[in-house]
């Protein structure tokens, strides 16, 4: 195997989000529609499942973070959903307030939420470009 082959990017493993309280974070994300794949409380982590993929969003408790958003801007993670506007209505109905109204993009619609620590997760659809969607 050449050095170039050993450095090929094959895809995502997990995305890690720092949180200040694992129980509170898991409760928030369950309200937002995520299923918990596993919890390992001794290590302060919980895996949120994303679709049928093995990797997911890994919540990791950071003791120094507390219950406040970090002082820096959060990166945004966007996940594909069939209908972002329907997702926004469902989120609001479960008490998870979207950051703003769904907004239009080149491929469809997106709505974003932020957890209590400022991690931003977006739900985006491909209603304007269905040929790019995972499901038709």
N, C-alpha and C positions, 0 to 999 in steps of 0.2 A: 504494500500500500504506500503510495506516495504521500508526502506531507500535505499536498493540496487535497487529497481525498480524505485525510483525517480531520480536516477542518471544514467539511461541508456542513452548511446549516440545513438541518432536516425538518425543522418545525418547532413549535412551542412545546415546552415541557409544562411548567406552571408559572403563573404570574403571582408574585407575592405582594400582599398589601399589609402594611403595618397597622395594627389596631391597638388601642389601649386597654380593652377589656374583651376577652374572647367570648364570654357568654353574651354580652350585649351585642357584639358584632354578629355572632351567629343568629341571634334573634332578629336583628335588622335585615340581614340578607335572606333569611327564611321568609320574612314578610314580603321581601322584594321578589320572591318566587324561586330562589335557589334551593336546591337539595344539598344536604351535607353528605359528602362521600365518606368522610371519616373525621374523627376528632382524636387528637393525641394531646390531652390536656397537660400531661407532664412536660411536654415540649412547648406548650402554648400555641398549638397550631390546629387548624381545621381546614379541610379541603371542601370547597364548593364545586359541585359538578356543573359543567357547561356542556349541554347537549349530550351526545353519546361518546364524547372523547374521554380518554383516560386522564389527560392533564386537566387542570382546572384553575380556579383562583384559590390560592393558599393564603388564608388569614393567619398572620403571625403576631402574637401579642408581644408588644414592645413595652416593657415596664416603665421606661422613662417617658412614654408618650402621653399617658394619662387619658383624659376624656376630651381632648381638644384637638382641633385640626392643626396640622403642622404649620409653621410660619412660612413655608415655601409653597409655590403652586404645585398642585397634584398632577401627575400624568393622567391621561384619560385612557380607559380601557373601554372599547366598544364591542358589544356582542350582537350577533345577528339574531333577529326575531322575525316572525312572519309579518307583523304589523306593529310598528312603533307607536302609533297613535292609540291602538287598543292597549298596548303595554302601559302607556301613560295613564289611561283610565283605570286599569287594574291596580297599578302602583298607588295611585291616589286613593282608591277604595280600601286599600290595606293599610293606609296611614303612612306610606312612604311618599313624601312630597317631592315631585320632580323639581329640578332646579329652575326650569322655565317651561313654557309651552313647547310641544314638539316642533322641531324646525326642519325645513326642507333642505335636502342636499342633492347632489347630482344623481344619486342612485335611489333615493327615497326619502324617508323621514327618520329622525333621531330624537330621542328624549334621554336626558341625563339625570342621574341621582347622585347624591353625595352621602357617604356614611358619616357618623359623628366625628370621624377623624379627618375628614376632607378628601378621602379617596373617591374619585369620580368614576362611575360606571355608566356607560351609555348603552342604549338599546336601539339598534338601527335596523331598518328594513331595506329591501331592494325592490320596492313596489314600482319604481320608475325604470328599473333595469332588471326585470325578473330573470333574464338569461344569466345573470351573475349570481343569483341566489342559490343557496344550498338546496332548497326545495322549490319546486315550481308552483 
